Amino acid sequence: MLNSSDIRKKTIALSCNTGAGHLAPSLSCVEMLTTLFGKFLKYNINNPQDNDRDRLIFSKGHGAYAYYVILNELGFLPDNELETFYNGASIKGCLTQNLDYMIEASTGSLGHGLPISVGIAQAFKMQGKDNKVVCVVGDGEMQEGSNFEALSLAYRFKLDNLLLIVDGNGLQAMDRVEDVGLDNNRLAKVLNAYTDNFHQIDGHNEVLLEESMGKFFNNKNDMLSIIVCDTIKGKGIKMCEDSISHHFRCPTQDGYILGCDNGK
């Protein structure tokens, strides 16, 4: 059984043991990924390419370390890939498609994941399949116009099999989202216009995550669903939390010792 506290610790260890830098954006989405994989997503442990599986398109591909850890916990990603991460592993700092590992798309070039998800969701509907599609995007990524073109299509095609989750940690690579584009409360109002199935919640509260995700996975909807998750970038390490400078920076560079939150 997946445990978010355990996943967070292993995600931090993956970064600290390898020097991998995209730790902070990986820590804001731990609970949402743990809840998705632990409670809702349909997949086959023995066959990562099972045609009946749901599809998770992780669009904020630069923040994928917790995703890698979960895939390893489930048995899709071999131990040696984590052990050699940043030093010869086939998995990279940004996601590279590998269907044997159940990594559905190459992402990290932002604004691509949601259009991919819309295409997959529409294909499933055209084929009469009941597979679900979930797309996780960053809030800074929502400044990309391609995402709003995709949302217009999702609304037009009534993609009731599509769930968009926004990791709203308030930061992007070099700045705060509110200093570049819309703040997340304004963004939420815009996204709410695309669907009646909208929620804005604490993205670290697993009770609320399970409740809001359950309305997508367990109910019959008539349009796409959107969840904006208010999160903390770098959650779990004080020096990284809500820090612009730690978007791509391993905390050991600042004196952090693995297992001790000495980075105030």
VEXZAZA-595582 format. One record per residue (C-alpha): residue number from 1; z, x, y. Coordinates in nm, 2 decimals. Example, Ala and Ser with C-alpha at 12.3 -4.5 7.8 and 13.67 -1.06 7.14 Angstrom:
# VEXZAZA-595582
R,nr,w,u,v
R,1,0.78,1.23,-0.45
R,2,0.71,1.37,-0.11
//
This chain:
# VEXZAZA-595582
R,nr,w,u,v
R,1,0.00,0.00,0.00
R,2,-0.10,0.14,0.34
R,3,0.19,0.20,0.58
R,4,0.11,0.26,0.95
R,5,0.40,0.50,1.01
R,6,0.28,0.71,0.71
R,7,-0.08,0.70,0.83
R,8,0.02,0.81,1.18
R,9,0.22,1.11,1.04
R,10,-0.07,1.22,0.82
R,11,-0.32,1.18,1.11
R,12,-0.11,1.41,1.33
R,13,-0.08,1.65,1.04
R,14,-0.46,1.65,1.00
R,15,-0.51,1.76,1.36
R,16,-0.22,2.01,1.37
R,17,-0.32,2.18,1.04
R,18,-0.68,2.22,1.13
R,19,-0.68,2.25,1.51
R,20,-0.90,1.94,1.54
R,21,-0.89,1.81,1.90
R,22,-0.96,1.43,1.90
R,23,-0.61,1.33,1.80
R,24,-0.50,1.11,2.09
R,25,-0.79,0.86,2.06
R,26,-0.72,0.85,1.68
R,27,-0.36,0.75,1.73
R,28,-0.42,0.44,1.94
R,29,-0.59,0.26,1.66
R,30,-0.36,0.34,1.36
R,31,-0.21,-0.01,1.33
R,32,-0.54,-0.20,1.37
R,33,-0.71,0.01,1.09
R,34,-0.41,-0.01,0.86
R,35,-0.40,-0.39,0.90
R,36,-0.77,-0.42,0.85
R,37,-0.78,-0.21,0.53
R,38,-0.45,-0.32,0.40
R,39,-0.48,-0.70,0.46
R,40,-0.83,-0.82,0.52
R,41,-1.14,-0.60,0.46
R,42,-1.32,-0.67,0.13
R,43,-1.42,-0.35,-0.05
R,44,-1.45,-0.21,-0.41
R,45,-1.23,0.09,-0.48
R,46,-1.46,0.18,-0.77
R,47,-1.79,0.14,-0.58
R,48,-1.80,0.22,-0.21
R,49,-2.15,0.09,-0.18
R,50,-2.08,-0.25,-0.34
R,51,-2.31,-0.50,-0.18
R,52,-2.03,-0.76,-0.15
R,53,-1.82,-0.53,0.07
R,54,-1.74,-0.61,0.43
R,55,-1.87,-0.36,0.69
R,56,-1.65,-0.18,0.93
R,57,-1.85,-0.01,1.21
R,58,-1.62,0.23,1.38
R,59,-1.80,0.27,1.71
R,60,-1.55,0.50,1.88
R,61,-1.64,0.76,1.63
R,62,-1.47,1.05,1.81
R,63,-1.13,0.89,1.73
R,64,-1.18,0.88,1.36
R,65,-0.89,1.09,1.22
R,66,-0.68,0.79,1.11
R,67,-0.99,0.64,0.96
R,68,-1.04,0.95,0.75
R,69,-0.68,0.95,0.64
R,70,-0.70,0.58,0.53
R,71,-1.03,0.65,0.34
R,72,-0.85,0.93,0.17
R,73,-0.55,0.72,0.08
R,74,-0.78,0.46,-0.07
R,75,-0.96,0.72,-0.28
R,76,-1.30,0.71,-0.10
R,77,-1.26,1.04,0.07
R,78,-1.17,1.35,-0.14
R,79,-0.87,1.56,-0.06
R,80,-1.08,1.87,-0.01
R,81,-1.26,1.70,0.28
R,82,-0.93,1.67,0.47
R,83,-0.82,2.02,0.37
R,84,-1.13,2.18,0.50
R,85,-1.18,1.95,0.80
R,86,-1.32,2.16,1.10
R,87,-1.37,2.44,0.85
R,88,-1.66,2.35,0.62
R,89,-1.60,1.99,0.54
R,90,-1.89,1.75,0.54
R,91,-1.69,1.51,0.76
R,92,-1.72,1.59,1.13
R,93,-1.53,1.54,1.46
R,94,-1.75,1.23,1.51
R,95,-1.84,1.00,1.23
R,96,-2.15,1.09,1.02
R,97,-2.27,0.82,0.79
R,98,-2.18,0.87,0.43
R,99,-2.19,0.56,0.22
R,100,-2.03,0.74,-0.08
R,101,-1.72,0.76,0.15
R,102,-1.77,0.41,0.29
R,103,-1.85,0.55,0.63
R,104,-2.11,0.29,0.73
R,105,-2.27,0.45,1.04
R,106,-2.29,0.77,1.25
R,107,-2.11,0.69,1.57
R,108,-1.95,0.86,1.87
R,109,-2.26,0.84,2.08
R,110,-2.10,0.55,2.26
R,111,-2.26,0.20,2.29
R,112,-2.43,0.22,1.95
R,113,-2.18,0.06,1.71
R,114,-2.18,-0.30,1.84
R,115,-2.56,-0.33,1.85
R,116,-2.56,-0.19,1.49
R,117,-2.29,-0.45,1.40
R,118,-2.49,-0.74,1.55
R,119,-2.79,-0.64,1.35
R,120,-2.60,-0.62,1.02
R,121,-2.42,-0.95,1.09
R,122,-2.74,-1.13,1.17
R,123,-2.90,-0.98,0.85
R,124,-2.61,-1.12,0.64
R,125,-2.66,-1.47,0.79
R,126,-3.04,-1.46,0.73
R,127,-2.97,-1.37,0.37
R,128,-2.70,-1.64,0.33
R,129,-2.43,-1.38,0.25
R,130,-2.07,-1.43,0.35
R,131,-1.99,-1.06,0.42
R,132,-1.78,-1.00,0.73
R,133,-1.87,-0.73,0.99
R,134,-1.60,-0.57,1.21
R,135,-1.67,-0.34,1.50
R,136,-1.41,-0.12,1.66
R,137,-1.50,0.00,2.01
R,138,-1.32,0.19,2.28
R,139,-1.24,0.03,2.62
R,140,-1.43,0.31,2.81
R,141,-1.72,0.25,2.58
R,142,-1.74,-0.11,2.71
R,143,-1.90,0.03,3.02
R,144,-2.22,0.08,2.82
R,145,-2.48,-0.19,2.90
R,146,-2.60,-0.19,2.54
R,147,-2.27,-0.35,2.44
R,148,-2.33,-0.65,2.66
R,149,-2.69,-0.69,2.54
R,150,-2.54,-0.70,2.19
R,151,-2.28,-0.95,2.29
R,152,-2.55,-1.18,2.44
R,153,-2.73,-1.17,2.10
R,154,-2.41,-1.23,1.91
R,155,-2.35,-1.54,2.12
R,156,-2.71,-1.65,2.09
R,157,-2.72,-1.62,1.71
R,158,-2.37,-1.77,1.67
R,159,-2.25,-1.47,1.46
R,160,-1.93,-1.62,1.32
R,161,-1.92,-1.34,1.07
R,162,-1.87,-1.07,1.34
R,163,-1.53,-0.95,1.48
R,164,-1.52,-0.71,1.78
R,165,-1.20,-0.52,1.83
R,166,-1.15,-0.33,2.16
R,167,-0.91,-0.04,2.15
R,168,-0.77,-0.09,2.50
R,169,-0.58,0.23,2.56
R,170,-0.68,0.25,2.92
R,171,-0.83,0.59,2.90
R,172,-1.17,0.75,2.85
R,173,-1.27,1.10,2.80
R,174,-1.20,1.23,3.15
R,175,-1.04,0.95,3.34
R,176,-0.87,0.61,3.34
R,177,-1.10,0.32,3.27
R,178,-0.98,0.14,3.58
R,179,-1.10,0.43,3.80
R,180,-1.45,0.42,3.65
R,181,-1.51,0.06,3.56
R,182,-1.32,-0.26,3.49
R,183,-0.95,-0.24,3.41
R,184,-0.88,-0.40,3.07
R,185,-0.74,-0.73,3.21
R,186,-1.06,-0.78,3.40
R,187,-1.27,-0.67,3.10
R,188,-1.08,-0.92,2.88
R,189,-1.18,-1.20,3.12
R,190,-1.54,-1.10,3.09
R,191,-1.53,-1.08,2.71
R,192,-1.35,-1.41,2.69
R,193,-1.66,-1.57,2.83
R,194,-1.86,-1.48,2.52
R,195,-1.64,-1.67,2.27
R,196,-1.37,-1.93,2.22
R,197,-1.22,-1.71,1.95
R,198,-1.06,-1.46,2.18
R,199,-0.72,-1.28,2.17
R,200,-0.55,-1.02,2.38
R,201,-0.25,-0.87,2.20
R,202,-0.03,-0.56,2.16
R,203,-0.24,-0.35,1.94
R,204,0.06,-0.17,1.78
R,205,0.22,-0.50,1.67
R,206,0.12,-0.56,1.31
R,207,0.25,-0.91,1.31
R,208,0.02,-1.01,1.60
R,209,-0.27,-0.81,1.45
R,210,-0.24,-0.99,1.12
R,211,-0.22,-1.32,1.29
R,212,-0.52,-1.27,1.51
R,213,-0.73,-1.10,1.24
R,214,-0.64,-1.38,1.00
R,215,-0.80,-1.63,1.23
R,216,-1.13,-1.45,1.19
R,217,-1.11,-1.37,0.82
R,218,-0.94,-1.69,0.69
R,219,-1.08,-1.97,0.92
R,220,-1.42,-2.12,0.96
R,221,-1.55,-2.02,1.30
R,222,-1.86,-2.12,1.49
R,223,-1.91,-1.80,1.69
R,224,-1.81,-1.44,1.71
R,225,-1.45,-1.34,1.75
R,226,-1.30,-1.08,1.99
R,227,-0.96,-0.91,1.99
R,228,-0.86,-0.69,2.28
R,229,-0.58,-0.46,2.17
R,230,-0.35,-0.32,2.44
R,231,-0.27,0.03,2.30
R,232,-0.13,0.37,2.39
R,233,-0.36,0.66,2.36
R,234,-0.18,0.94,2.17
R,235,0.09,0.71,2.04
R,236,0.35,0.90,1.84
R,237,0.36,1.23,2.04
R,238,0.52,1.21,2.38
R,239,0.31,1.48,2.54
R,240,-0.01,1.31,2.43
R,241,0.08,0.95,2.52
R,242,-0.13,0.81,2.80
R,243,-0.24,1.16,2.89
R,244,-0.59,1.22,3.03
R,245,-0.58,1.59,2.94
R,246,-0.52,1.52,2.57
R,247,-0.85,1.33,2.49
R,248,-0.97,1.64,2.31
R,249,-0.68,1.88,2.27
R,250,-0.46,1.96,1.97
R,251,-0.10,1.93,2.07
R,252,-0.01,2.26,1.90
R,253,-0.19,2.42,2.20
R,254,0.10,2.30,2.41
R,255,0.38,2.41,2.18
R,256,0.40,2.10,1.97
R,257,0.56,2.17,1.63
R,258,0.45,1.94,1.35
R,259,0.72,1.70,1.26
R,260,0.92,1.75,1.58
R,261,0.83,1.54,1.89
R,262,0.91,1.83,2.12
R,263,0.62,1.77,2.35
R,264,0.79,1.58,2.63
//
